[in-house]
Amino acid sequence: MFVFSNGSDLGPGWNCGSLRLKKPQQRTLAQLQQFEARWRFANDLKGGRATIEMNFQSWSFDGHVEAAACLVYADYGSQPMLECNVGGDLGSQYGTGPQEIAYDTWYTIRIEADPLTASLRFYLDNNLIGNYTPSQAAGWLAADDFRSYLAGCNRDSGTFSTRYLDDVRITPAQ
């Protein structure tokens, strides 16, 4: 189990702790067919916005990054929200829109990639919440440098939150 928590004053701006999954260090889309983890956002949030995220990204797009990600975020005093998206440093192409979830509840979140079409599907507890084929599908299919990450971030100084990840799996195409 991975536990992201932070109680120190990190200063202004986004401050993240991330874990890069390195076996292998770089993957094709076929090797990333399913990226799944169980998540829980504890009800101890104090301060500003806190997030937990899973993503995979490639820099094979003419020096720009393209990525697929799911993240849970909460602001002090609000319920956590789940959102999945596809995009990169040139802007977002697709987003599922925010979906309210509960504190202190385990959820299974999964990103699936079709290794033949580059279509991306997003799931919450085995329920499809979004489906998108990137505008640069050919580039997604050709990329062989996708890197996978898990991250916990705090946007504001003085933020404290405990976030849990467990049962992390990357399942390649058969």
Backbone as a printed PyTorch tensor [residue, N CA C, xyz], in Angstrom:
tensor([[[  0.8450,  -1.1710,   0.0000],
         [  0.0000,   0.0000,   0.0000],
         [  0.8900,   1.2340,   0.0000]],

        [[  0.5260,   2.2240,  -0.7990],
         [  1.2030,   3.5150,  -0.8200],
         [  0.3500,   4.4950,  -0.0410]],

        [[  0.9690,   5.2780,   0.8240],
         [  0.2520,   6.3000,   1.5810],
         [  0.9390,   7.6280,   1.2990]],

        [[  0.1750,   8.5810,   0.7580],
         [  0.6670,   9.9380,   0.5420],
         [  0.0490,  10.7990,   1.6300]],

        [[  0.8870,  11.4060,   2.4560],
         [  0.3720,  12.3640,   3.4320],
         [  1.4280,  13.4390,   3.6010]],

        [[  0.9790,  14.6160,   3.9750],
         [  1.9120,  15.7100,   4.1230],
         [  1.3640,  16.6790,   5.1410]],

        [[  2.1830,  17.0450,   6.0900],
         [  1.7810,  18.0080,   7.0790],
         [  2.7270,  19.1820,   7.1730]],

        [[  3.7200,  19.2330,   6.2870],
         [  4.6900,  20.3200,   6.3550],
         [  4.2650,  21.4700,   5.4490]],

        [[  4.8150,  22.6230,   5.6930],
         [  4.5310,  23.7980,   4.8810],
         [  5.4480,  23.7660,   3.6640]],

        [[  4.8750,  23.4410,   2.5170],
         [  5.6700,  23.2850,   1.3060],
         [  5.8480,  24.5800,   0.5310]],

        [[  5.1680,  25.6300,   0.9160],
         [  5.2540,  26.8800,   0.1680],
         [  4.1730,  26.9680,  -0.8910]],

        [[  4.1190,  28.0700,  -1.6290],
         [  3.0510,  28.2690,  -2.5970],
         [  3.2250,  27.3920,  -3.8360]],

        [[  2.1210,  27.1810,  -4.5550],
         [  2.1480,  26.4210,  -5.8010],
         [  1.9330,  24.9410,  -5.5600]],

        [[  1.8480,  24.1870,  -6.6580],
         [  1.6540,  22.7380,  -6.5670],
         [  2.9220,  22.0730,  -6.0630]],

        [[  2.7710,  21.2210,  -5.0760],
         [  3.8780,  20.4560,  -4.5170],
         [  3.4690,  19.0000,  -4.5070]],

        [[  4.2200,  18.1550,  -5.2080],
         [  3.8160,  16.7700,  -5.4070],
         [  4.8930,  15.8020,  -4.9610]],

        [[  4.4360,  14.6800,  -4.4670],
         [  5.2830,  13.5310,  -4.2720],
         [  4.8220,  12.4950,  -5.2730]],

        [[  5.7280,  11.9830,  -6.0850],
         [  5.2990,  11.0350,  -7.1040],
         [  6.1240,   9.7640,  -7.0540]],

        [[  5.5420,   8.7290,  -7.5870],
         [  6.1720,   7.4270,  -7.6660],
         [  6.0690,   6.9840,  -9.1170]],

        [[  7.2210,   6.7860,  -9.7580],
         [  7.2390,   6.3290, -11.1490],
         [  7.3650,   4.8080, -11.1610]],

        [[  6.4950,   4.1610, -11.9170],
         [  6.5090,   2.7120, -12.0360],
         [  7.4780,   2.3410, -13.1450]],

        [[  8.5600,   1.6170, -12.8070],
         [  9.6970,   1.4750, -13.7250],
         [  9.9540,   0.0690, -14.2430]],

        [[  9.0430,  -0.8320, -14.1910],
         [  9.3180,  -2.1720, -14.7120],
         [  8.3240,  -2.4970, -15.7950]],

        [[  8.6040,  -2.2200, -17.0540],
         [  9.7780,  -1.5260, -17.5800],
         [  9.6490,  -0.0120, -17.4200]],

        [[ 10.7500,   0.6910, -17.6430],
         [ 10.7420,   2.1480, -17.4820],
         [  9.8810,   2.8310, -18.5350]],

        [[  9.8900,   2.3080, -19.7480],
         [  9.0940,   2.8760, -20.8340],
         [  8.2830,   1.7610, -21.4640]],

        [[  7.0620,   2.1080, -21.8820],
         [  6.1420,   1.1120, -22.4050],
         [  5.4870,   1.6060, -23.6840]],

        [[  4.9800,   0.6420, -24.4800],
         [  4.1030,   0.9690, -25.5960],
         [  2.6730,   1.0070, -25.0660]],

        [[  1.7560,   1.4730, -25.8830],
         [  0.3510,   1.4820, -25.4810],
         [ -0.1520,   0.0590, -25.2350]],

        [[  0.3250,  -0.9080, -26.0200],
         [ -0.0670,  -2.3080, -25.8090],
         [  0.3930,  -2.8160, -24.4440]],

        [[  1.5310,  -2.3260, -23.9480],
         [  2.0190,  -2.7360, -22.6330],
         [  1.2820,  -2.0290, -21.4990]],

        [[  0.4650,  -1.0400, -21.8270],
         [ -0.3120,  -0.2840, -20.8370],
         [ -1.8000,  -0.5460, -20.9840]],

        [[ -2.1890,  -1.6820, -21.4980],
         [ -3.5980,  -1.8970, -21.8220],
         [ -4.5120,  -1.5920, -20.6380]],

        [[ -4.1320,  -1.9880, -19.4380],
         [ -4.9180,  -1.6620, -18.2460],
         [ -3.9920,  -1.1350, -17.1580]],

        [[ -4.3350,   0.0360, -16.6300],
         [ -3.6160,   0.6380, -15.5110],
         [ -4.6700,   0.8480, -14.4430]],

        [[ -4.5270,   0.1340, -13.3220],
         [ -5.5850,   0.0930, -12.3190],
         [ -5.0040,   0.2200, -10.9250]],

        [[ -5.7750,   0.8310, -10.0280],
         [ -5.3920,   0.9060,  -8.6180],
         [ -6.6370,   1.1060,  -7.7700]],

        [[ -6.5300,   0.6870,  -6.4970],
         [ -7.5820,   0.9900,  -5.5210],
         [ -7.1540,   2.2520,  -4.7730]],

        [[ -8.1080,   3.1700,  -4.5590],
         [ -7.8190,   4.4760,  -3.9630],
         [ -8.7520,   4.7310,  -2.7870]],

        [[ -8.2300,   5.5120,  -1.8270],
         [ -9.0560,   5.9920,  -0.7160],
         [ -8.5170,   7.3540,  -0.2980]],

        [[ -9.4000,   8.3110,  -0.1580],
         [ -9.0540,   9.6710,   0.2440],
         [ -9.5920,   9.8420,   1.6660]],

        [[ -8.6960,   9.9580,   2.6570],
         [ -9.1100,  10.0360,   4.0580],
         [ -9.8020,  11.3650,   4.3570]],

        [[-10.6750,  11.3320,   5.3460],
         [-11.4370,  12.5130,   5.7470],
         [-10.6720,  13.3200,   6.7970]],

        [[ -9.4060,  13.6460,   6.5020],
         [ -8.6030,  14.4440,   7.4220],
         [ -8.0390,  15.6900,   6.7340]],

        [[ -8.6340,  16.0890,   5.6260],
         [ -8.1300,  17.2180,   4.8420],
         [ -8.2370,  18.5230,   5.6220]],

        [[ -7.1130,  19.2310,   5.6790],
         [ -7.0530,  20.5670,   6.2930],
         [ -6.2650,  21.4530,   5.3430]],

        [[ -6.6560,  22.6840,   5.2330],
         [ -5.9530,  23.6130,   4.3470],
         [ -6.6550,  23.7270,   3.0160]],

        [[ -5.8800,  23.6790,   1.9260],
         [ -6.4200,  23.8870,   0.5900],
         [ -6.6670,  22.6040,  -0.1640]],

        [[ -6.4020,  22.6380,  -1.4610],
         [ -6.6700,  21.4990,  -2.3420],
         [ -5.5760,  20.4410,  -2.2390]],

        [[ -6.0130,  19.1670,  -2.1910],
         [ -5.1250,  18.0150,  -2.2220],
         [ -5.6120,  17.0800,  -3.3190]],

        [[ -4.6830,  16.3680,  -3.9680],
         [ -5.0430,  15.4410,  -5.0390],
         [ -4.2960,  14.1300,  -4.8890]],

        [[ -4.7940,  13.1230,  -5.5700],
         [ -4.0920,  11.8690,  -5.7810],
         [ -4.3470,  11.5020,  -7.2340]],

        [[ -3.3280,  11.0120,  -7.9320],
         [ -3.4320,  10.8430,  -9.3740],
         [ -2.6850,   9.6050,  -9.8530]],

        [[ -3.2020,   9.0100, -10.9300],
         [ -2.4730,   7.9980, -11.6850],
         [ -2.4790,   8.4650, -13.1350]],

        [[ -1.3330,   8.3420, -13.8130],
         [ -1.2810,   8.7620, -15.2070],
         [ -0.1810,   8.0240, -15.9480]],

        [[ -0.3080,   8.0370, -17.2660],
         [  0.8000,   7.6190, -18.1130],
         [  0.9560,   8.6510, -19.2040]],

        [[  2.2240,   8.9230, -19.5600],
         [  2.5160,  10.0140, -20.4790],
         [  3.6850,   9.6850, -21.3880]],

        [[  3.6690,  10.3130, -22.5650],
         [  4.7180,  10.1290, -23.5620],
         [  5.1540,  11.4900, -24.0780]],

        [[  6.4530,  11.6200, -24.3840],
         [  7.0050,  12.8510, -24.9740],
         [  7.2540,  12.6790, -26.4700]],

        [[  6.6520,  11.6960, -27.0960],
         [  6.8960,  11.3840, -28.5070],
         [  6.1000,  12.2430, -29.4840]],

        [[  5.5040,  13.3210, -29.0550],
         [  4.6210,  14.1260, -29.8940],
         [  5.3000,  15.4480, -30.2500]],

        [[  6.3100,  15.3680, -31.1120],
         [  7.0650,  16.5490, -31.5490],
         [  7.5270,  17.3990, -30.3690]],

        [[  8.0610,  16.7420, -29.3380],
         [  8.5760,  17.4380, -28.1710],
         [  7.5280,  17.8260, -27.1490]],

        [[  6.2830,  17.4500, -27.4010],
         [  5.2020,  17.7480, -26.4550],
         [  4.7460,  16.4610, -25.7830]],

        [[  4.1600,  16.6120, -24.6140],
         [  3.6880,  15.4630, -23.8610],
         [  2.2030,  15.2340, -24.1420]],

        [[  1.8120,  13.9620, -24.2190],
         [  0.4170,  13.5420, -24.2580],
         [  0.2360,  12.5730, -23.1010]],

        [[ -0.9290,  12.6180, -22.4570],
         [ -1.1250,  11.8010, -21.2620],
         [ -2.5840,  11.4170, -21.0950]],

        [[ -2.8010,  10.3330, -20.3620],
         [ -4.1100,   9.9270, -19.8690],
         [ -3.9890,   9.8570, -18.3540]],

        [[ -4.9740,  10.3910, -17.6620],
         [ -4.8770,  10.4660, -16.2030],
         [ -6.2420,  10.3800, -15.5480]],

        [[ -6.2520,   9.8680, -14.3280],
         [ -7.4090,   9.9590, -13.4430],
         [ -6.9110,  10.5510, -12.1410]],

        [[ -7.6870,  11.4660, -11.5780],
         [ -7.2990,  12.0600, -10.3170],
         [ -8.5060,  12.2860,  -9.4290]],

        [[ -8.2430,  12.1900,  -8.1390],
         [ -9.2290,  12.5370,  -7.1260],
         [ -8.6940,  13.7780,  -6.4310]],

        [[ -9.5650,  14.7790,  -6.2710],
         [ -9.1430,  16.0190,  -5.6290],
         [-10.2270,  16.4890,  -4.6750]],

        [[ -9.8120,  17.2460,  -3.6880],
         [-10.7530,  17.8280,  -2.7340],
         [-10.1810,  19.1340,  -2.2240]],

        [[-11.0730,  20.0570,  -1.9520],
         [-10.7520,  21.3070,  -1.2780],
         [-11.3040,  21.1980,   0.1390]],

        [[-10.6530,  21.8420,   1.0720],
         [-11.1000,  21.7870,   2.4600],
         [-12.5800,  22.1450,   2.5400]],

        [[-13.3550,  21.2920,   3.1950],
         [-14.7760,  21.5390,   3.3710],
         [-15.6510,  20.9930,   2.2490]],

        [[-15.0750,  20.3320,   1.2540],
         [-15.8810,  19.7970,   0.1540],
         [-15.6770,  18.2980,   0.0190]],

        [[-16.5680,  17.6530,  -0.6940],
         [-16.4320,  16.2350,  -0.9940],
         [-15.3480,  16.0300,  -2.0410]],

        [[-14.6660,  14.8760,  -2.0290],
         [-13.7040,  14.5930,  -3.0890],
         [-14.4150,  14.3570,  -4.4200]],

        [[-13.7090,  14.6860,  -5.4890],
         [-14.2280,  14.5370,  -6.8440],
         [-13.2430,  13.6990,  -7.6520]],

        [[-13.7770,  12.8410,  -8.5330],
         [-12.9740,  12.0500,  -9.4600],
         [-13.1380,  12.6480, -10.8480]],

        [[-12.0230,  12.7710, -11.5550],
         [-12.0560,  13.2360, -12.9360],
         [-10.9450,  12.5220, -13.7020]],

        [[-11.2620,  12.0860, -14.9240],
         [-10.2640,  11.4700, -15.7950],
         [-10.1570,  12.3140, -17.0540]],

        [[ -8.9490,  12.3810, -17.6360],
         [ -8.7870,  13.2240, -18.8160],
         [ -7.6810,  12.7100, -19.7210]],

        [[ -7.7020,  13.2540, -20.9420],
         [ -6.6840,  12.9960, -21.9510],
         [ -6.2120,  14.3500, -22.4360]],

        [[ -4.9150,  14.5440, -22.5260],
         [ -4.3910,  15.8240, -22.9900],
         [ -2.8930,  15.8690, -22.8150]],

        [[ -2.3910,  17.0810, -22.7820],
         [ -0.9600,  17.2610, -22.6360],
         [ -0.6240,  18.7050, -22.3940]],

        [[  0.6380,  19.0460, -22.6450],
         [  1.0760,  20.4130, -22.3670],
         [  0.4900,  21.4220, -23.3560]],

        [[ -0.1750,  20.9590, -24.4060],
         [ -0.8460,  21.8670, -25.3400],
         [ -2.3170,  22.0500, -24.9950]],

        [[ -2.7840,  21.3970, -23.9420],
         [ -4.1660,  21.5570, -23.5140],
         [ -4.9090,  20.2360, -23.4620]],

        [[ -6.0510,  20.2640, -22.7910],
         [ -6.8590,  19.0720, -22.6190],
         [ -7.6900,  18.7970, -23.8640]],

        [[ -7.7600,  17.5310, -24.2650],
         [ -8.5930,  17.1170, -25.3850],
         [ -9.9350,  16.5790, -24.9030]],

        [[ -9.9490,  15.9640, -23.7120],
         [-11.1450,  15.2700, -23.2320],
         [-11.1040,  15.1840, -21.7200]],

        [[-12.2590,  15.2900, -21.1070],
         [-12.3790,  15.0740, -19.6740],
         [-13.7310,  14.4680, -19.3450]],

        [[-13.7660,  13.5860, -18.3680],
         [-15.0180,  12.9410, -17.9880],
         [-15.9370,  13.8820, -17.2230]],

        [[-15.3960,  14.9870, -16.7370],
         [-16.1730,  15.8630, -15.8610],
         [-16.0970,  15.3410, -14.4380]],

        [[-16.2070,  16.2280, -13.4620],
         [-16.0810,  15.8090, -12.0660],
         [-17.2530,  14.9490, -11.6120]],

        [[-16.9260,  13.9460, -10.8150],
         [-17.9120,  13.0250, -10.2650],
         [-17.6520,  12.9160,  -8.7700]],

        [[-18.6430,  13.2500,  -7.9490],
         [-18.4720,  13.2220,  -6.5030],
         [-18.3150,  11.7960,  -5.9990]],

        [[-17.3440,  11.6050,  -5.1000],
         [-17.1530,  10.3330,  -4.4150],
         [-17.0970,  10.6050,  -2.9110]],

        [[-16.9990,   9.5680,  -2.1130],
         [-17.0420,   9.7150,  -0.6500],
         [-15.6420,   9.6270,  -0.0490]],

        [[-15.4730,  10.3140,   1.0720],
         [-14.2630,  10.1410,   1.8760],
         [-14.2630,   8.7440,   2.4950]],

        [[-13.0720,   8.2640,   2.8320],
         [-12.8740,   7.0190,   3.5910],
         [-13.5360,   5.8030,   2.9560]],

        [[-13.6300,   5.7860,   1.6330],
         [-14.2010,   4.6650,   0.8920],
         [-13.2010,   4.2240,  -0.1700]],

        [[-12.9760,   2.9220,  -0.2770],
         [-12.0910,   2.3950,  -1.3060],
         [-12.8130,   2.3500,  -2.6420]],

        [[-12.1290,   2.8090,  -3.6900],
         [-12.6330,   2.7680,  -5.0670],
         [-11.5660,   2.1410,  -5.9500]],

        [[-12.0010,   1.4020,  -6.9640],
         [-11.0730,   0.8970,  -7.9710],
         [-11.2200,   1.7660,  -9.2140]],

        [[-10.1130,   2.3530,  -9.6260],
         [-10.0910,   3.2510, -10.7810],
         [ -9.1700,   2.6350, -11.8290]],

        [[ -9.6440,   2.6150, -13.0800],
         [ -8.8790,   1.9490, -14.1460],
         [ -8.9220,   2.7790, -15.4240]],

        [[ -7.7680,   2.8040, -16.0980],
         [ -7.6510,   3.3560, -17.4450],
         [ -7.3250,   2.1800, -18.3540]],

        [[ -8.1030,   1.9990, -19.4060],
         [ -7.8320,   0.9600, -20.3950],
         [ -7.4850,   1.6190, -21.7130]],

        [[ -6.5010,   1.0570, -22.4080],
         [ -6.0830,   1.5510, -23.7210],
         [ -6.2180,   0.4220, -24.7330]],

        [[ -6.9070,   0.6880, -25.8320],
         [ -7.0340,  -0.3060, -26.9000],
         [ -5.7660,  -0.2370, -27.7390]],

        [[ -4.9620,  -1.3170, -27.7890],
         [ -3.6780,  -1.2780, -28.4940],
         [ -3.8200,  -1.2600, -30.0230]],

        [[ -5.0410,  -1.3700, -30.5400],
         [ -5.2590,  -1.3270, -31.9870],
         [ -5.8060,   0.0190, -32.4600]],

        [[ -6.5530,   0.7340, -31.5900],
         [ -7.1940,   1.9910, -32.0040],
         [ -6.7640,   3.1980, -31.1800]],

        [[ -6.0950,   2.9830, -30.0560],
         [ -5.7040,   4.0130, -29.0890],
         [ -6.9030,   4.5810, -28.3340]],

        [[ -8.0620,   3.9630, -28.4530],
         [ -9.2230,   4.3910, -27.6830],
         [ -8.9320,   4.1890, -26.1970]],

        [[ -9.2890,   5.1700, -25.3880],
         [ -9.0580,   5.1300, -23.9460],
         [-10.4080,   5.0730, -23.2320]],

        [[-10.5060,   4.1660, -22.2650],
         [-11.7290,   4.0170, -21.4820],
         [-11.3740,   4.1900, -20.0030]],

        [[-12.2650,   4.8430, -19.2780],
         [-12.0520,   5.1370, -17.8640],
         [-13.1630,   4.4800, -17.0520]],

        [[-12.7640,   3.8140, -15.9510],
         [-13.7170,   3.0630, -15.1380],
         [-13.6130,   3.4590, -13.6710]],

        [[-14.7530,   3.4610, -13.0050],
         [-14.8490,   3.6020, -11.5570],
         [-15.5970,   2.3700, -11.0660]],

        [[-14.9460,   1.5310, -10.2650],
         [-15.5340,   0.2890,  -9.7580],
         [-16.1850,  -0.5290, -10.8770]],

        [[-15.4500,  -0.7210, -11.9650],
         [-15.8700,  -1.4990, -13.1340],
         [-17.0300,  -0.8850, -13.9150]],

        [[-17.4090,   0.3510, -13.6120],
         [-18.4410,   1.0540, -14.3750],
         [-17.7690,   2.0620, -15.2910]],

        [[-18.0620,   1.9810, -16.5840],
         [-17.4850,   2.8990, -17.5650],
         [-17.9680,   4.3210, -17.2840]],

        [[-17.0130,   5.2610, -17.1290],
         [-17.3860,   6.6610, -16.8990],
         [-16.9360,   7.5700, -18.0410]],

        [[-16.1620,   7.0240, -18.9940],
         [-15.7270,   7.8280, -20.1300],
         [-15.0100,   6.9860, -21.1660]],

        [[-15.0670,   7.4600, -22.4260],
         [-14.4420,   6.7610, -23.5400],
         [-14.0180,   7.8220, -24.5420]],

        [[-12.7650,   7.7460, -25.0130],
         [-12.2630,   8.7760, -25.9260],
         [-11.1390,   8.2010, -26.7800]],

        [[-11.1440,   8.5550, -28.0560],
         [-10.0290,   8.2340, -28.9460],
         [ -9.2770,   9.5320, -29.2140]],

        [[ -7.9990,   9.6090, -28.8320],
         [ -7.2480,  10.8640, -29.0040],
         [ -7.1940,  11.3040, -30.4650]],

        [[ -7.1440,  12.6180, -30.6580],
         [ -7.0490,  13.1670, -32.0070],
         [ -5.7530,  12.7450, -32.6920]],

        [[ -4.7410,  12.4380, -31.9180],
         [ -3.4590,  11.9690, -32.4630],
         [ -3.2990,  10.4680, -32.2120]],

        [[ -4.3320,   9.6810, -32.5360],
         [ -4.3200,   8.2440, -32.2500],
         [ -3.1100,   7.5490, -32.8710]],

        [[ -2.7390,   7.9220, -34.1000],
         [ -1.5830,   7.2870, -34.7480],
         [ -0.3100,   7.5080, -33.9320]],

        [[ -0.1490,   8.6970, -33.3630],
         [  1.0080,   8.9820, -32.5180],
         [  0.9890,   8.1710, -31.2280]],

        [[ -0.1870,   8.0020, -30.6510],
         [ -0.3130,   7.1860, -29.4450],
         [  0.0840,   5.7390, -29.7400]],

        [[ -0.3450,   5.2270, -30.8930],
         [ -0.0310,   3.8460, -31.2580],
         [  1.4520,   3.6600, -31.5590]],

        [[  2.1090,   4.6760, -32.0920],
         [  3.5340,   4.5810, -32.4500],
         [  4.4590,   4.8270, -31.2550]],

        [[  3.9910,   5.5400, -30.2360],
         [  4.8500,   5.8960, -29.0950],
         [  5.3080,   4.6450, -28.3470]],

        [[  6.5890,   4.6380, -27.9740],
         [  7.1320,   3.5170, -27.2040],
         [  7.8060,   3.9880, -25.9200]],

        [[  7.4450,   5.2030, -25.4750],
         [  8.0950,   5.7630, -24.2890],
         [  7.0930,   6.2080, -23.2160]],

        [[  5.9340,   5.5490, -23.1250],
         [  4.9760,   5.8980, -22.0760],
         [  5.5730,   5.5630, -20.7130]],

        [[  5.4640,   6.5120, -19.8000],
         [  5.9210,   6.3350, -18.4220],
         [  4.6880,   6.4210, -17.5170]],

        [[  4.6460,   5.5870, -16.4900],
         [  3.4910,   5.5130, -15.5930],
         [  3.8490,   6.1080, -14.2330]],

        [[  2.9030,   6.8700, -13.6710],
         [  3.1480,   7.5570, -12.4040],
         [  1.9390,   7.4510, -11.4700]],

        [[  2.2250,   7.5070, -10.1860],
         [  1.2580,   7.7370,  -9.1200],
         [  1.7370,   8.9830,  -8.3950]],

        [[  0.8270,   9.8520,  -7.9990],
         [  1.2570,  11.0870,  -7.3450],
         [  0.2290,  11.5580,  -6.3280]],

        [[  0.7260,  12.2220,  -5.3050],
         [ -0.1010,  12.9510,  -4.3500],
         [  0.3930,  14.3830,  -4.3310]],

        [[ -0.5190,  15.3400,  -4.4790],
         [ -0.1250,  16.7490,  -4.5740],
         [ -0.9330,  17.6140,  -3.6260]],

        [[ -0.3050,  18.6860,  -3.1600],
         [ -0.9740,  19.7420,  -2.3980],
         [ -0.8060,  21.0430,  -3.1610]],

        [[ -1.9050,  21.7560,  -3.3760],
         [ -1.8210,  23.0170,  -4.1030],
         [ -1.4150,  24.1670,  -3.1940]],

        [[ -1.8240,  24.1240,  -1.9540],
         [ -1.6320,  25.2620,  -1.0550],
         [ -0.7300,  24.8920,   0.1140]],

        [[  0.0550,  25.8720,   0.5890],
         [  0.8840,  25.6270,   1.7640],
         [ -0.0340,  25.3780,   2.9620]],

        [[  0.4420,  24.5950,   3.9030],
         [ -0.3360,  24.2860,   5.0980],
         [ -1.4030,  23.2310,   4.8790]],

        [[ -1.4400,  22.6180,   3.7020],
         [ -2.4350,  21.5800,   3.4270],
         [ -1.9770,  20.2580,   4.0360]],

        [[ -2.9150,  19.5420,   4.6230],
         [ -2.6510,  18.1970,   5.1230],
         [ -3.7630,  17.2830,   4.6520]],

        [[ -3.3900,  16.1010,   4.1750],
         [ -4.3560,  15.0840,   3.7760],
         [ -3.6510,  13.7460,   3.6750]],

        [[ -4.3760,  12.6860,   3.9810],
         [ -3.8460,  11.3390,   3.8110],
         [ -4.5900,  10.6890,   2.6620]],

        [[ -3.8260,  10.1440,   1.7010],
         [ -4.4010,   9.4940,   0.5310],
         [ -3.7470,   8.1320,   0.3670]],

        [[ -4.5330,   7.1070,   0.0490],
         [ -4.0570,   5.7380,  -0.0260],
         [ -4.1990,   5.1790,  -1.4380]],

        [[ -3.2150,   4.3940,  -1.8600],
         [ -3.2610,   3.6250,  -3.1090],
         [ -2.8670,   2.1950,  -2.7850]],

        [[ -3.5760,   1.2410,  -3.3570],
         [ -3.2660,  -0.1560,  -3.1280],
         [ -3.5950,  -0.9500,  -4.3960]],

        [[ -3.1000,  -2.1580,  -4.4830],
         [ -3.3870,  -3.0670,  -5.6040],
         [ -3.1530,  -2.3990,  -6.9540]],

        [[ -2.0090,  -1.7800,  -7.1150],
         [ -1.6560,  -1.1200,  -8.3850],
         [ -1.2480,  -2.1970,  -9.3890]],

        [[ -1.8590,  -2.1340, -10.5920],
         [ -1.5710,  -3.1260, -11.6200],
         [ -1.4810,  -2.4670, -12.9830]],

        [[ -0.5110,  -2.9060, -13.7620],
         [ -0.4370,  -2.5830, -15.1760],
         [ -0.4500,  -3.9180, -15.9080]],

        [[ -1.4740,  -4.1130, -16.7300],
         [ -1.6520,  -5.3830, -17.4200],
         [ -1.4850,  -5.1520, -18.9170]],

        [[ -0.4750,  -5.7630, -19.5510],
         [ -0.2850,  -5.5770, -20.9910],
         [ -1.3040,  -6.3670, -21.8070]],

        [[ -1.4050,  -5.9900, -23.0850],
         [ -2.2900,  -6.6980, -24.0190],
         [ -1.8400,  -8.1490, -24.1440]],

        [[ -2.7850,  -9.0320, -24.3160],
         [ -2.4910, -10.4690, -24.4650],
         [ -2.2320, -10.8130, -25.9170]]])
